[in-house]
Amino acid sequence: TPKGIYSDWHTYSDISASIKYLNILKKQVHTSMKAAYQKKNHKIPDLTQIVWEVASTARSYHLLERLDNHVENQTASAFTDLLAKGHQKFESSTLKTFNKKLREWVDGVPLETSEDGEPVVDMEIDELPAPEFS
């Protein structure tokens, strides 16, 4: 009897819709890499031709050269690191807000609700005060 994934009909029904696309992907990998796609006779594809094509394209676009006198992009503007700023806001507000809500919950203070029944937020996240460490 078959074992593992092959005996589970629920798994077959889950992946049956994607089989068409997996076969297309399999053919594309076979064509581009000139290698079998995860068969018993799988071999490591020869990528030297692809590497040389990428290197040639990079050379033709002068991507590997330093251009000190290039024309600046006048429409580009600098922006802050959004991940770092979001992490900073998260760190500064999460614990304080959590402790405040926990104290209110212990004291029995009900949450404020708006007309549509959603909880009202007292402050916007950009208006939160800096954390106080003691």
Helices and strands as residue ranges (DSSP letters): G 4-7, H 9-15, G 16-18, H 19-33, H 48-60, H 82-107, G 125-127
